[in-house]
Amino acid sequence: MAVAVARVKGLLTGWRAPQHRDGLALVMSSGLSSAVGLLYWVLAAQMFPADVVGVNAVALSSLMLVGGVAHLNMSHALLRFVPVAGTNARRLVVLGYLVAIALSGLAGAGFGAGAIWWAPELVDVAGYGTLIAFFALSCPVWTLFTLQDYVLTAVGRAVAVPIENLVFAVLKIGLLVSVALAAVPGGIAVSWVVATALIVLPINLWLLVRLLPAHGTKTADRAVPITAGAVSRFIGADYVGALFWQAAMMGLPVLVLNRLGAEAAAAYNMVWQFGVALYMVPSGMGQSMIAHSAADPASVDKARRETVRRGLMLVVPVALVLAIGAPLVLALFGPHYAATGTAALALVALSAIPNVITAAATSTARVRQRRGVQFGVPTSLSVLTIGLAWILMPHLGVLAVGLAWLLAQCAVAAVVLLMNAPWIPGPVGRWIDGIRSSALLRRIGDDVLTRIGAPSGWALGSRMGGGSETVVVAVGPAGEHRAILKAADTEYGQQDLRQQTAALSALHADPRLAHWTPLIPRVLGTAEIGGAYCVTESLLPGGSGPDALDDPARRGAFLSSGVSAISELHRRTATLRRVGDTELDEWVHRPVVAISATLPAALRAEARQLAALLDARLRDQVVGVGWTHGDYLPVNLLAAPNGRVSAIVDWCTARPDGMSVVDVATFVPMAEAMTRGEEFGTVVLRWLAGVPRAEAEVLVGCQSALGGSILAPEVLVLLGWLGHVESCVTRSQQMAANPVWNRRNVRVVVQGAAGLLGAQAPRPEAVTRAAR
């Protein structure tokens, strides 16, 4: 019972976080307005014939389509930039409103004028001139209604959106009854537009007079410059995708009307009311994510995962209930709707589940301004849905539209999951890494070198490496390589590059290392561009370390100089320290907790036992502590033609207070594994039964040079393994999720280490700490 209560409290605490609170408020807004909106359509279905309902529903869908298309997707632009505009927020909103109103008024009039070709039924009902006037006036009103919810979210007032939309929904019902009693022609559409106008005026007065000035004052200290170019680039990428998305969301009713007739359009309208309600859940969560992540794009990966998880929690149960209960639900509207739309409703409801994934991908791209995804995801969905619906409608009727939604969403969601998968084996994984790296280079653009302070005339050269987290490119004058550019836009990748920048700067500034620092790169410049952190470093001489290791003629020189090079850093910076709780938490217990998260539950007790054993062997020992590389592997060394180490690169895990000798204890067994073509875990496990004599003498000699205690070489090898695997699982989602690597390098050691290392039993206090 206590566990259940704790879980409920944890769940509620998670929803109280600002991003999830505002997202839930927007979802509640959609839910409330959808519930009352359904009541609106139930009443309309009872008070008007099906063909009248169908024509009015198409008019309203057309209104939403034209209004949504004409404002250039200004809604998401305001949502993205208002949170970081500071005191310019109100000016930005006013300008956005003016552009949107002018364009939607013109587009509305144009749609009404062309209705004689694409919707002649609307002309027959309203008359040509009246229809033009209706769309010219109502489209700007609907545009403002759409924009105001995004602006409310952008200024942190998303909790007001449910109240606003509930009032709007109630107004619609009251006006619907009035126009029905007064027998107003086109009364359903008229009641909708009048209710919209009545809610738009007070909300926008509140925004412009009170909320936006207050928001500007509150956020002035973290404002960033908002240029017309930045807004136009965002809109340019987002607009085309949004245009296609609006065509599918609001244009399909027009297609159904032309393809199947007014009664079928009425049935699809009722089906789509439920579809919109479910589709608005991830839309609301995404809006909140954009507003809260705009100032920190690097955190968006975690925000996306949480958005998907919480979106599925809300959507899946409702979608399944609707899919199963579709006949009963549509029976509320009348027998025609139940007979025509039951199967379509079931499929549309199920399509809302993969829509959580595709919607989160689009919202993430808006934060990061990844124009390819902003365009690609909604465009693909729209083209697939409309195309399949057009082909299948003559054969399946309204069912074809529901099937088209489900197939399109599943196909695009599968691609999104593949592109965001933490680990994909073999050539497919390398292909996806290549796509990500190429996209990152396009986003940072050719002007990255100018912004990072590179000399004029330099250009980007060939890719030198990188993967899922970073990209590495040679730079310099045409045909020359003078430096390297590293860029990352993921949370882990940016964290690594920032840590490396700080470490290299500190090492070069340390007077004790003046004769040693030619071995390490020098930071030439840094910049943040397009949501990516970029750094240029000096290009050091030397060839591949692993190549030197593979060459028997150079192997000995490479190994000995590799130990000597890093040992000099240790001797010049290390001081002796007695190992206590702080050191053990940092070097043992926290890494074990990190790798335990990747282990099956059955192995976690063995991991704790391993931590207790290391705790006992290290506690109260005196060891050298100072600057360490943290990932001292052959792949991070460059070698001269004679095999000697000429440079040490990739200082992303460097720290000023590491246990010095662990660098060597990682390098030596990893070199053995690479030489023999074995997994690192295999070598570590074998060496825990007894480190070979030559390597053991190296580890003892490194400790003797620093003074202090002499730890068993097996203990040092285990510490080197622990630091390496912790770095892998915390710095790379791909490594953490790779079951093959985990089984061969993590599980095998956890299962056998304690028994092989054996030695003395851990002290009681060590066992207690490990259990905690």
N, C-alpha and C positions, 0 to 999 in steps of 0.2 A: 504493500500500500504506500509506504513511504517513498519507494522508488518511483511509483506511478505519479505521486504528487510532485516529486522533484522534476520529473520529465515534463509535466504540464506547466510547472513554473518556468522551466527553461524555454519551453515553446512560447509562452506568453512574453517572456523577456525578449526573445528574438524578435517578435513582432513589434515590440516597443521601440526598436532601433529606428531612427528617423527615416531611413530609406524605406524600410518595410512598413512602418506606420503610415507614411504617406501613400505608399503603394496600396496598402490595404484600404485606405480611405478612398482612393480612386476606384478600386474594385467594388467597394461598398456602394460608391456612387453609381457605377454601372449596374450593379445588382438591383438597387432600389429603383433606378429609372427604368430598368428593363422590366421589373415586376409590374410597376405602374403602367409602363408602356404596353405590356401584354394585355393588361386590363383595358387599355385604350383600344387596342385592336380587337379584343373580344367584343367590346361594345360596338365598334365600327362594323364588325362582321354581322352582328345581330341587327343593326339599324339600317344597313345598306346592302343592296344586292352584291354578289361576288364580283360581277364585272365592274361595278362602280368602285368597290374596294381596290380591285386590281389596278385600275387606271390611276386612282389617287395615290396608291402606294408607289407606282412607277414615277409619278410626278415628284413625290417626296424624295425617292431615291435619286432621281435626276438632279433635284435641287442640291442634295448632299454631294453628289458626284461633281457637279459643276463648281459648287462652292469650295469643295476640297481641292480640286485641280487648279482653280484659278488663283488661289492665294499662294501658289508657289511653295506649298508645304512650309509656310512661314511659322506654323505651329511648332514644329520641332526645332527650327532655327531659334525662336524665342526661348524655348525650353532649354536649349543648349547654351545660349549666350547670356540671357538675363541673369542667371545666378552669379556670373563673374563680371558683370558690366558695371557694378558699383553705382555711382551717382548718375551714370549715363543710362541706367535701366529704363527710366520712364521715356526718355527720348528715343531709345531703341524700340520700345513697344509702340509709341505713337507713329513712328515712321513705318514700322511693320504693319500697323493697322491701316494706315493711309494707302500703302501699296496694295494690301490685300483687298480693301474695300473697292478701290478703283478697278482692279483687275476682275474681281468677281462680279461687279455690276456689268462690265462690258461682256464678260463671258456669259452671264445669265441672259442678257439681251440677245447675244448671238445664238445661244442654245434655243431660246424661244423662237427666234426667227427661222432656225433650221428645223424645227420640229415637224414641219410639213413633210420632211423626208424621212426622219428616223423615228418619229413618234406621232403619226397622224391622228391616233386615237385621242391624244391630249388636245389637239387643235379642235377636234369635233366636239369635245366636252366644253372647253372654255372659250373658244373663239380665238382667232389668230392674234389680234391686237392685245386682248386681255392676257393671253398666255405670255406674250413678250414682256408686258409690264409686270406680270407676276414674277417671272424669273429675274428680271432686271432689279427689282426691289428686294426680293426674298433672298437671293444669293448673298449679297453683302451682309444681311442680317444673320444668316446661318454661318457665314464665315466668322463674324465677330463672336458668335456663340461658341464656335469650335475653338477659336484662339484663346478665349478668356480662361478656359479650364487649364490650358497649358501654362498660361501666365500665372494663374493662381498657384499651380504646382511649383513653378520656377521661383516664386517668392516665399515658398514654405507654407502656403495656406491651402494645401491639398485637402485638408479636413473640411474646408468650406464647400468643396465641390459636391459631395453627396447632398447637402442641404439645398444647394442651388438647383441641382438636377431633379431632386424630389419635388421642389416647388414648380419647376417647369413641367414635370409629368402631370401633376395635379391640375395645373392650369390648362393643359391640353385636354384633359378629360372634361373639365367644366365647359370649355369652349366647344368641344365636340358635341356635347348634349345641346348646347345653345344653337349651333348651326344646323343640327339635325331637326330641331323643333322649328327653326325658321326656314327650313328647306333651302338653304343657301347653296347654289351650284358650286361643286367642287369643295363642299364644306369640310371634308376631312383635311385636305391640304391647307385650307384657310385657317382652320383651328390651330394647326401645327405652327404655321408661320407667325400668327398673331401672338401665340404663347411665347415663341422664341423672342420676338421683339420686346415683350413685356419683361423678360428676364435679363435681356442684354443691357438695357440702359442702366439700371441701378448697380449691377455688378461692375461694369466698366467705370462708372463714376467712382465707386469705392476703390478700384484698382488705381486709377490715375490720380486721384486726389489724396488718398491715404496710404495704400499699401506700397506702391512703387517708390515714393519718396522715402518712406521709412526703411524699406529694403535697401535702397541705395546708400543711406547713411550707415546702416548696420554693417554692410559688406564693403565699404569703401577701402578698408585696409587690405583686402585680398583681391581687389579688382585687377583685371588685366585689360590691356588695350583691345578694343573691338574695332576692327577695320572693316570697311565695306568689302574688301577683297576676301577676308576670312569668311564673312557671312555669305557672300555670293558663291564662294567655292563650296561651302557646306550645302547651300541650297541647290547648287548645280548638280551635285552628286545625288542628293537626297530627293530632289524633285522628280526626276525621271522615274525612280523606283516607286515613289509615292503616287505618281500619276498612274502607273500600271496597277498599283495596289487598289487605288480608288476605283479604277475601272472594273476590277473584279468584285470589290465589296459592294459598290453602288451601281455599277453598270450592268451587272448580270440581270437584274429585274427587267431592264429595257430589252435585253436579249431574249429573255423568256417571253415577254409580251409579244415581240415580233415573231418569235419562233413557234410559240405554243398557244398564244391568245391570252385574253384578259383574265379568264377564270384560273388558268394555270399560273399566271402572274400573281394572282391573289393568294393562291396556295403557297407559292414559293416565298412570298412576302412573310407569311406567318412562320414558315420554317426558318427563314433567315433572321427573324427577330430573336430566336433562341441562339442561332449561330453567332450573331453580333454580340449578344450578351456574354457568351463564352469567350469569344475572341477578344473582348475588351478586358478580360482579366489580365493576360500577359501584357496587353497594351498599357494598362494602368501601372502595373509593376515596372514596366520598362520606362514609362515617363518618370516615375520616381527615381529609378536608377540613373537616368540621364541627368536629372536635376542635382542629385547628390554626388554624382561621380564627376561632374563637369570640371571641378577644380583639381581632381586627382585622377587622371586617366589611367595611371599605373595600377590603381586598385580595382579596375573594372573586371578583371578576370574572376576575382572572388565574388564581386557583386553579381556578375552574370550567373555564376553557379548557384548562388542563393536565390536569384530571381527565378531560375528554372525550377529549382527544388520547391520553392513556395508556390510558384504558379501551378505546378503539377498537383500539389496538395489540394489546391482549390478547384482545379478544373476536372481532374480525373473522376472524382465521385459524382459530380453533377453530370458530366458527359455520359457516364455509364447509366445513370438513372434515366436520363433523357432518351438514350438509345433503346433502353428496354421498354420504357413507358411511353414511347412516341405516339401510339394509337390513342391512349387515354388523354395525353396532353393536347393533341390536335382536335380531339372531340369537343373540347371547350369552345372551339370556334364554329363548329358545325360539321355535319357529315361530309360535305364536299371537301373540306380541308383535311379531314382524317383519311378519306379515301385516296386523295391525290398526293398528300405530302408525307405520309407516315414513314416510308422507307428513306425518303430524302432527309427527313429530320434525324433519323438514326445515324446516317452517314455524316451529315454535317456536324452532329454532336461529337462523333468519334474523331472527326478531323481537327477538332479544337485541341486534342491532346498533342499531336505533333506541332500544332501552331504555337504552343508554349516555347518550343525549341527554336523555331524559325523567328518568332517575334523577339526573343532574347538576343538572337544573333544580330538582328537589325538594330536594336537599341544599343548593343555594345559597339557596333560600327559607328553609330552616331556620336557616341562619346569619344571614340578614338579617331573619328573622321576618316574612317576607312571607306573611301568612296566606292571601291569595287563591290564591297559587301552591301553597302547602302543601296546600290543600284541592283546588284545581282539577285539578292534573296527575294525582295518583293516582285521584281520583274519576272523572275522564273516562276514564282507562284501564280502570278496573274496570267502569263502566257499559257502555262499548262492548264490552269483551271478553265479559262475561257475557251481555249482550243478543244479540250476534251468535252466540255459542255456543248459546244457548237456541233461537234461531230456526233455525239451520243443522243442529243435531245430528240431528234426525229424517231429514234428507236426506243428510248427509255422514258421520255417525258421529263417531268420534274425530277425524277430519280437521278437522271443523268447529271444534274448540277451537284447534287449531294455526293455522287460518286467522284465527280471531277475534283471537288474540294478535297476529299479524302486522299485520292491518289496523288494529287499535286503536293499536298502537305507532307505526306509520307516520303515522297521522293526527295524533296528539298531538305527535309529534316534529316534524312539519311546522309546527305552530303555534308550538312552542317556538323553532325555528330562525327563524321569521319575527319573533317578538317580540324575539329577541336578535341579529338581523342587524345588522351594523355600519352598513349603508346600505340604505335602501329608497326608491325614487324616488316622487315625486309625492304625491298625496293619501293613499296608503296609509301612507307614512312619517309624515306629519303626524298621521294618525289614531292610529298606534301611539304616537307621542310624547305625544299627548293622553291615551291610556290610562295610560302610564307616569307622567305628571305627576299625573293624578287619583289613581292608586294611591299615589303618594308622599304626597300631601296627606292621604289617609285614614290612612296609617300614622303620620304625625307627630301627627295628631289635633287636635282643637279646643283642647286645653290647651297647645299649643306656645307661645302668646303668654305665658301665665302662667309657663311654665318659662324663657322667654327674657327675662323681666323687663319685659314691656310693661305699660303702665298698665291698671288694671282697667276693664272696659267696652269694651276694644278687641276687634275681631273680624276674622276673615279676610274680605277682600273679593274682588274679581274678579281673575282671572289677568291678569298684565301681560306675560308672556313666558315664556321658558325653552324647553326642547326636550328632547333625549334625555339631557342631562347634569344640568340644573338646572330648577327651577320657580321662578317669580317671581310673588308675589301682593301686592296692595295690602292694607294693614292700617290700622286706625284705629277711632275710634268709629263707630257705626252710620251709614252714609251718608256717611262722610268718609274721605279717604285722607290719612293723616299720615306713613306710612312704608311701606317695602316689606320683605317677607319673602322671602329666598332660601333654598332647601333643595336639597341634593344627597345622593344615597346611592351614587353610583358613585365609583370610584377617581379618575377624572379630575375629576368635578364637585366632589368634596370638596377635592381638591388646589387647584383654582381658588379656591374660596370661602375656604379657609384663607389662601391667599396674599394674596387681596384684603383680608381682615380685617387681616393683619399690615401690609400696605402702607398702608392708610388710617390705621391707628393711628400708624404712623411719620410719615406726612406731616403729620397734625394735631399731632403732638408737636414738629415741627421749627420753632423760632422764626423761621427765615428765611422761612417761608411763611405767617406769621400773616395777611397781607392777601390771600393767594391762596387759602387753603383753603376759603373759602365756595363755591368752584366745585366742590368734591368732596363726596361723601356722608360722613356721620359714622356709625360703627358704634354702634348702640344696645344690642345684646346678642347673645350667641351661646349655643347649646346643642346637645347631641347627643342626638337622640331617635330611637328605633327604627332605629338603624343609619344615620341621616342627620345631616349637619351642617347646622345652621340658623343664619342670621344676619339680624338686622333692621338696616336702614339708614335714615337720614333721607331723606325724599322731597323732591327738589330741584325748583324750578320750571322750566318750559320745555316746549316741544313737541318733536316729532321732528326730529332733525337732518336726515335725508334729505328730510323735507317742506320744510324751509327751503332745502335744496339744489335741490329741484325748482322752487322758486318764483323766477322770474327777478328779481323785485323784491327778494328777500331774499338771493339767492345770493352776491352780492359781499360783503355784510356778514358772512355766515356763514363764507365762506372766509377772509377777512382776520382775523376775530376768532378763528377756529379755530387759525390759525397763531400769532397773538399769545398766546392763552391758554396753549398748551403751551410756547411759547418762554419765557414768564416763568418757568415751573417750571425749564426748562433753565438759564436765566441765574442763577437764585438758588441752584442746587444743583451746577452742573457745575464740575469742575476739569479742567485740561489734563493729558493723559496721552499718553505715546508708545506707539504700538501695537506690541506684541510678541507672543510666542507665546501668552501667556495670553489676551489679547484676541482674537487671531485664532482660537484654538480655540473661544472662546465665541461669537463673532459670525459666523464663516465655516464652519469645518471641522465642528463639531458639527451645526449646522443642515443642512449639505449631506448629512451622513451620515443624518440623520433623514429628509429628503425622498427620498434615494436608495432607502430601503427601500420607497417607494411606486412606484418607477420600474421599467420593464422592464430586464432585465440589459443590453440593448443601449445604453441611455442612461446607464448609470452612469459610463462613461468620460467622457462629456461633462460630467456633473455634477462629476467630479473636476477636469476641465480648468477648469470655471467657478470652482471653489474655488481652484485655483492662480492664476488670473487675479486674483481679488479679493485673495488673499494678497499678490500682488506690488504691487497698487495701494494697499494699506493699510499694509503693513509700514513701520515707522519714521516714519509720519506722526504729527503731534501733533493730538489731537482732544479735544473736550469730552466728559467722562464724568460722569454723575450720574443723578438720578432720571428715569426714563422711564415712559411709560404702557405701551408695548409692544404695544398693539393700538389705535392712535389712528386710528379710522375714523369717518366721519360718523355711523354708527349708534350710536356710543358718546358722542355729544354731544347735548345738549339746547339748543334755541334759543328766544330770546325772540321776541315778536311782530315786532320790527324785524329779526330775522334774526341778531342777535349771539348768540354762544355764552353760555348761562347756566349750564351745568353740564357736567362731564366725569364719566362713570360707567364701570362695569365695569373695575376696576383689577386683574383677575385675573392679568395678565401683567406688572404693574409690577415694577420692580427699581431698586435704588439705584445700580447701576453700569453702566447701559446707555449706548450711544453716543447722545448727546442728539439730534442732528439727524435721526436715523433716524425718530423719531416724525413729523416734518414730511415726510420723504421717503416715508413710507407714506400719510399723509393726502392729500397733493396728488394723486398719481396715482389713488388710490382715489376721490377726489371727481370726478376727470375721468371715470373709468369709470362711476360712477353717473349722472353728468349725461348722458353720451352713450348710456347703456344698453348698455355693452360689458362684457366680462369684464376683470377686473383684469390677467390675463396678457396680454391683447391690448394694453392701454395700455402696460404695462411694456415689452413687446417693441418697440412703436413708439417709445417714448421712449429706448430704448437706442441708437437710431440718431441721437438728438439731442433733448434735452429742450427743449420750447418755451421761447422767450425769457423770458416773464413768470415761468413756474414755475422756470426755471433761476436767475433773479435772486433769487427767494424763497429757494432753497436756499443760494445763495452768501451772501446777507445773513444768514441764520441762523448760518452758520459764522463769518462775520466778527464777529458779536455775541459769540461765545464766545472768539474768538482762536484761535491755532493755525493748522494747515494748512487750505488750501482744496481740498477734494476735488472732482473732476469731478461735476456733478449726475447724470450717468448712473451713476456708481459708487454714489452714495447711493440712487438709485431701485432699483438692483439689491439693495442691502443691505436696503432697506425691503421689497421683494418677498420676499427670503429669510427675513427675520424673520417676515413674515406667514404664509407657507405653512408654515414650521416650526411656528408656533403652532397652525395649523389641524390638521396631521397628528398632532401630539403631544397636543393637548388634546381631540380629538374622534375617536372611532372612526369615526363616520359620515363625516366629511370625509376621513379617511385612506383609507376604502374606496370613496369615491364616484368612479367612473371618469370620469364626465362632467366634474366639477369638476377632477379631476386632469389630464385631457387638455387642458382649456382654460386652466388657470392654472399648471400646473407643467411638464408636458412641453413645451409650446410655447416656454416661456422657456428651459428647459434646452437645447433643440435649437438655439435661435438666438442666445442671449445672448453666447457667447464670440466668435462671428464678428462680431456687431454692435458689441460694446464694443471689440473689437480692441485698439487702443492698443499699449502696449509689451508685449513678451513677458515672461512671468513669470520671476522670478529662479530660478536652479537650486534654491536651498533651498526655494522655494515649491513647485516641482514635486515635490520629494522628500516634503515634508510632505503634500501632497494625495494622493500615491500611497499613503502610509501609511494 
